[in-house]
Amino acid sequence: MSSDPWGRVDETGTVYVRTPDGEQVVGSWQAGSPEEALAYFERKYEGLVVEIGLLEKRVKTTDLSAKDAQAAIDHIREQVDAHHAVGDLEALKVRLDKLVETVDKRREERKQQRAKQSDEARHAKEALVVEAEELARSDQWRAAGERLRALVDTWKGLPRLDRKSDDELWHRFSHARSAFSKRRKAHFASLDAQREEARRTKERLVGEAEALSGSTDWGPTAARYRELMAEWKAAGRAQREHEDDLWNRFRGAQDVFFAARSSVFAERDAEQTENLKLKEELAEEAEKLLPIGDLKTARAAFRTLNERWEAIGHVPRDARPKVEGRMHAVERALQEAEETEWRRTNPEARARAAGLTGQLQAAVDKLRGQIDQARAQGNNAKADKLERELEGRQALLDQALKGLEEFGG
């Protein structure tokens, strides 16, 4: 008789495997030695180990379905339960039980995932329906039409829901598209009548524009042309075959008038350009007063320059801000100099500055005495703290002294 930790062969050639429930018959072996019998059934056991290992790997690393995984587990379990192998069959059962738990967990996860995907698809389709219903009310015909077509493509890419929900949402979606198409069709059907009305209106505007093209009443005629242009824009577009021709006639009539006006205004512009040159020369003279030295002299000189400035006529509109800004800058400098002089000679301000300086000087002197006393007593910590406070007071005193100097103190 031959045996190993997991099985044995008796005198009759019967092979047994040891299990927690006792020995179980594996099979009968008559073809060779007992050792060969055990080796054969041990190889069958190793085959089951390999098969379980491969299945564990597939479950872990592939998208093997729960149904197929369970069928493979059941197939291996039948072989283990049949006791046709020698080895730790209980360990294989434990591994199979764990594998079942893994598959059940995977099945539940996939179930939850499918439910989540279904919920996401429902929300996505509901959002598409809401957007389609909003677009159905839009008057942006091209943009809304293109967006609705894009929504259809998006809808086709989403998973189907249950039949009832999917049909209800699709009905709303389709109805919104139909409503938009109906409104768009009605809109474009009415455009022909509107364009014909626009053509008649623009014919009238062209007639008036051509009649005004020879006018020399520059202001009122230019204003009327602006009104005609506003009416032209308000009239809308005529049919394509008429729009460009009408516009060319309308614009041509305006060009004749404004070209004549420009010729007349050119002379005026030449005069204004000369005025600009004169004002730039005055601005340059005014800037030479800076920085302000003798305030009284500078003020008188600027007054004279300003009188000459006022005597000069208009300058070109686009050049006005820059040249006037130069004069204003000098004027502001004079005002600031006057304010500084007033503050410098103001006795009340001088008295306040002097009083503050005296208070700060007294505080600095007091702190210095306290520091000397602390050092003498060996209290360096207190002395250091007082010195830091002294630094702040000294800085304030220096600032106050500087301010007092501005008053000539």
C-alpha positions in Angstrom: 0.0 0.0 0.0 1.2 3.5 -0.8 0.2 7.0 0.6 1.0 10.7 0.8 -0.5 13.5 3.0 -3.6 13.8 0.7 -4.3 10.3 -0.5 -3.4 6.6 -0.5 -3.8 3.5 -2.6 -4.9 0.2 -0.9 -4.0 -3.4 -1.8 -6.8 -3.7 -4.3 -5.7 -0.6 -6.3 -8.4 1.7 -5.0 -7.3 5.3 -4.7 -8.5 7.5 -1.9 -8.3 11.2 -1.2 -8.4 12.7 2.4 -11.0 15.4 3.0 -12.5 17.0 6.2 -15.4 14.6 5.8 -13.1 11.6 5.7 -11.6 9.6 2.9 -13.3 9.6 -0.4 -12.8 7.2 -3.3 -11.0 8.8 -6.2 -10.9 5.8 -8.6 -9.3 2.4 -9.2 -5.8 2.0 -10.6 -4.6 -1.4 -12.0 -2.2 -0.3 -14.7 0.9 0.3 -12.6 2.4 0.9 -9.2 0.6 2.7 -6.4 3.1 5.6 -6.7 2.1 6.0 -10.4 -1.5 6.0 -9.4 -1.0 8.8 -6.8 1.1 10.8 -9.3 -1.6 10.5 -11.9 -4.3 11.8 -9.7 -2.0 14.4 -8.2 -1.5 15.7 -11.8 -5.2 15.9 -12.2 -5.3 18.0 -9.0 -2.6 20.3 -10.4 -4.7 20.6 -13.5 -7.6 21.8 -11.4 -5.3 24.3 -9.6 -4.1 25.7 -12.9 -7.7 25.9 -14.2 -8.8 27.8 -11.1 -5.8 30.1 -11.3 -6.6 30.9 -14.9 -10.2 31.6 -14.1 -9.3 33.8 -11.2 -7.0 35.8 -13.6 -9.8 36.1 -16.2 -12.3 37.3 -13.6 -9.8 39.9 -12.3 -8.3 41.2 -15.6 -10.9 40.8 -18.3 -14.6 41.7 -18.9 -15.7 38.1 -18.5 -19.5 38.2 -17.9 -20.8 37.1 -14.5 -22.9 34.4 -16.3 -19.9 32.9 -18.1 -17.7 33.1 -15.0 -20.4 31.3 -12.9 -20.7 28.6 -15.5 -16.9 28.0 -15.4 -16.9 27.9 -11.6 -19.8 25.4 -11.6 -17.9 23.2 -14.1 -14.7 23.2 -12.0 -16.7 22.6 -8.8 -18.3 19.5 -10.3 -14.9 18.1 -10.9 -13.7 19.0 -7.3 -16.9 17.5 -5.8 -16.4 14.3 -7.8 -13.2 13.7 -5.9 -11.3 12.5 -9.0 -8.0 14.1 -7.9 -5.6 13.8 -5.0 -4.7 17.0 -3.2 -6.2 19.6 -0.9 -9.7 19.6 -2.4 -11.0 21.7 0.5 -8.6 24.5 -0.4 -9.9 24.4 -4.0 -13.4 24.7 -2.7 -12.4 27.7 -0.6 -10.9 29.4 -3.6 -14.0 28.6 -5.7 -16.2 30.1 -2.9 -14.1 33.3 -2.9 -14.3 33.4 -6.7 -18.1 33.2 -6.4 -18.0 36.1 -4.0 -15.9 38.1 -6.4 -18.2 37.3 -9.4 -21.3 38.2 -7.3 -19.7 41.5 -6.3 -18.7 42.1 -10.0 -22.3 41.3 -11.0 -23.7 43.8 -8.5 -21.2 46.5 -9.6 -22.2 46.0 -13.2 -25.8 46.1 -12.2 -25.2 49.4 -10.4 -23.1 50.6 -13.3 -25.9 49.8 -15.8 -28.4 51.5 -13.5 -26.1 54.6 -13.3 -25.6 54.6 -17.1 -29.4 54.3 -17.6 -29.9 57.2 -15.2 -27.3 59.3 -16.9 -28.9 58.5 -20.3 -32.3 59.5 -19.0 -30.9 62.8 -17.7 -29.0 63.4 -20.9 -32.2 62.8 -23.0 -34.3 65.0 -20.7 -31.7 67.8 -21.1 -31.8 67.3 -24.9 -35.6 67.6 -24.8 -35.6 70.7 -22.7 -33.0 72.4 -25.0 -35.0 71.3 -28.1 -38.2 72.8 -26.6 -36.3 76.1 -25.9 -34.9 76.1 -29.5 -38.4 75.5 -30.9 -39.3 79.1 -29.7 -36.1 80.6 -31.2 -36.1 83.0 -34.1 -32.4 82.3 -34.8 -33.4 80.1 -37.7 -30.0 79.0 -39.0 -28.3 78.6 -35.6 -31.3 76.9 -34.0 -31.7 74.6 -37.0 -28.1 73.6 -36.9 -28.2 73.0 -33.2 -31.4 70.9 -33.5 -29.6 68.7 -36.1 -26.7 68.3 -33.7 -29.1 67.3 -30.9 -30.5 64.5 -33.1 -27.0 63.1 -33.6 -26.3 63.3 -29.9 -29.6 61.5 -29.2 -28.7 58.7 -31.6 -25.5 58.2 -29.7 -27.2 57.7 -26.3 -28.4 54.3 -25.0 -32.1 53.4 -25.2 -34.2 53.6 -22.0 -37.1 51.4 -21.3 -39.6 51.6 -24.1 -42.2 53.7 -22.4 -39.7 56.4 -21.1 -37.8 56.5 -24.4 -41.0 56.8 -26.5 -42.3 59.6 -24.3 -39.1 61.6 -24.4 -38.7 61.1 -28.1 -42.3 62.3 -28.7 -41.5 65.5 -26.9 -38.2 65.9 -28.8 -39.8 65.2 -32.2 -42.7 67.6 -31.4 -40.2 70.4 -30.6 -38.4 69.9 -33.9 -41.6 69.8 -35.8 -42.8 73.0 -34.1 -39.6 74.8 -35.0 -39.8 73.6 -38.6 -43.4 74.8 -38.9 -42.5 78.3 -37.5 -39.4 78.6 -39.7 -41.4 77.6 -42.8 -44.1 80.3 -42.0 -41.4 82.9 -41.3 -39.6 82.4 -44.7 -43.0 82.2 -46.4 -43.7 85.8 -45.2 -40.2 87.1 -46.2 -41.2 87.4 -49.9 -43.9 89.9 -49.1 -41.7 91.8 -46.7 -38.9 92.0 -49.3 -41.3 93.3 -51.9 -42.4 96.0 -49.4 -38.8 96.8 -48.7 -38.1 97.2 -52.4 -40.9 99.7 -52.9 -39.7 101.7 -49.8 -36.1 101.7 -51.0 -37.1 102.9 -54.5 -38.7 105.9 -52.8 -35.6 106.6 -50.7 -33.4 106.3 -53.8 -35.6 108.9 -55.6 -35.3 111.4 -52.7 -31.5 110.8 -52.3 -30.9 111.4 -56.0 -33.0 114.6 -55.8 -30.9 115.9 -52.9 -27.6 115.2 -54.4 -27.2 118.7 -55.9 -28.1 120.6 -52.8 -25.7 123.1 -51.2 -27.7 123.5 -48.0 -25.0 121.5 -46.3 -26.3 121.1 -42.7 -30.0 120.3 -43.3 -29.3 118.1 -46.3 -26.6 116.1 -44.5 -29.1 115.6 -41.6 -31.8 114.5 -44.1 -29.3 112.0 -45.6 -28.8 110.5 -42.1 -32.6 110.2 -41.7 -32.8 108.5 -45.1 -30.1 106.1 -44.1 -32.0 105.2 -40.9 -35.1 104.6 -42.9 -33.1 102.5 -45.4 -31.8 100.3 -42.5 -35.3 100.1 -41.0 -36.9 99.0 -44.3 -35.1 95.6 -44.3 -33.6 93.8 -47.3 -35.3 93.7 -50.7 -34.9 90.7 -53.0 -31.3 89.8 -53.7 -31.6 90.7 -57.4 -32.7 94.3 -56.5 -30.9 95.0 -53.2 -27.4 95.7 -54.6 -28.6 97.9 -57.5 -30.8 100.0 -55.2 -27.9 100.4 -52.7 -25.5 101.5 -55.4 -27.9 104.2 -56.6 -28.6 105.4 -53.0 -24.9 105.4 -52.0 -23.9 107.1 -55.3 -26.4 110.0 -54.7 -24.9 110.5 -51.2 -21.4 110.4 -52.5 -22.1 113.3 -55.0 -23.5 115.5 -52.2 -20.8 114.7 -49.6 -18.0 115.1 -52.2 -19.2 118.6 -53.0 -19.5 119.4 -49.3 -16.0 118.0 -48.6 -14.6 120.4 -51.2 -16.1 123.4 -49.5 -15.1 122.1 -46.0 -11.5 121.6 -47.2 -11.0 125.4 -47.2 -12.3 125.6 -43.6 -10.0 122.7 -42.6 -7.0 124.5 -44.0 -7.9 127.5 -41.7 -8.3 125.3 -38.7 -5.0 123.6 -39.4 -3.3 127.0 -39.3 -5.1 127.8 -36.0 -3.8 124.5 -34.6 -0.3 125.5 -35.5 -0.7 128.8 -33.6 -2.2 127.2 -30.6 0.6 124.6 -30.5 3.1 127.5 -30.5 1.3 129.1 -27.5 1.2 125.7 -25.7 4.9 125.5 -26.1 5.4 129.0 -24.7 3.2 128.1 -21.7 5.2 124.9 -21.0 8.4 127.0 -20.8 6.9 128.5 -17.6 7.4 125.1 -15.9 8.6 124.4 -13.3 6.9 127.4 -11.6 9.5 129.7 -10.2 8.2 133.2 -9.5 4.5 132.5 -9.1 3.3 136.0 -9.7 5.3 136.4 -12.9 4.2 133.0 -14.2 0.6 133.8 -13.4 0.7 137.0 -15.4 2.5 135.4 -18.3 0.0 132.6 -18.5 -2.9 135.1 -18.4 -1.5 136.9 -21.5 -1.0 133.6 -23.3 -4.5 132.5 -22.5 -5.9 135.8 -24.0 -4.0 135.2 -27.2 -5.3 131.6 -27.2 -9.0 132.7 -26.9 -8.5 135.1 -29.9 -7.6 132.2 -32.2 -10.4 130.3 -33.9 -11.3 126.7 -34.0 -8.9 123.8 -34.6 -9.6 120.4 -36.1 -11.8 118.4 -33.8 -9.5 115.4 -33.5 -6.5 117.6 -32.6 -8.4 119.6 -30.0 -8.0 117.3 -26.9 -4.3 117.1 -27.2 -3.4 120.8 -27.7 -6.0 121.9 -25.0 -4.6 119.3 -22.7 -1.1 120.8 -22.9 -2.5 124.2 -21.8 -4.6 122.6 -19.0 -1.5 120.9 -17.6 0.3 124.2 -17.2 -2.9 125.7 -15.7 -3.1 122.9 -13.2 0.6 123.4 -12.3 -0.1 127.1 -11.5 -3.1 126.1 -9.3 -1.0 123.6 -7.4 1.8 126.2 -6.9 -0.8 128.7 -5.6 -2.1 126.1 -3.2 1.4 125.3 -2.0 2.1 129.0 -1.4 -1.1 129.4 0.5 -0.3 126.4 2.8 3.3 127.7 3.3 2.0 131.2 4.4 -0.9 129.9 6.4 -0.2 130.8 10.1 -2.7 128.3 11.5 -1.1 125.4 9.6 2.4 126.5 10.7 1.3 126.6 14.3 -0.2 123.1 14.2 3.0 121.8 12.6 5.2 123.5 15.2 3.1 122.2 18.0 3.2 118.6 16.7 7.0 118.8 16.3 7.4 120.1 19.9 5.3 117.2 21.3 7.3 114.6 19.3 10.6 116.1 20.4 9.6 116.0 24.0 8.5 112.3 23.6 11.9 111.5 22.0 13.8 113.2 24.8 11.8 111.4 27.4 12.4 108.0 25.8 16.1 108.7 25.6 16.2 109.5 29.3 14.3 106.3 30.2 16.7 104.2 28.0 19.8 105.7 29.8 18.1 104.9 33.2 17.3 101.3 32.2 20.9 100.7 31.0 22.2 102.1 34.2 20.0 99.8 36.2 21.2 96.8 34.0 17.7 96.3 32.6 18.8 95.8 29.0 15.5 94.1 27.9 13.5 97.2 28.9 16.1 99.4 27.3 15.9 97.4 24.0 12.1 97.7 24.0 12.3 101.4 24.6 14.8 101.8 21.8 12.4 100.2 19.3 9.7 102.6 20.5 12.3 105.5 20.1 12.9 104.5 16.5 9.2 104.9 15.6 8.9 108.3 17.4 12.1 109.5 15.8 10.8 108.7 12.4 7.6 110.7 13.1 9.7 113.6 14.4 11.9 113.6 11.3 8.8 113.7 9.1 7.3 116.5 11.2 10.5 118.5 11.0 10.5 118.1 7.2 7.0 119.4 7.0 7.9 122.4 9.2 10.7 123.2 6.8 8.0 123.7 4.1 6.7 126.6 6.1 10.1 128.2 6.1 10.6 127.2 9.8 
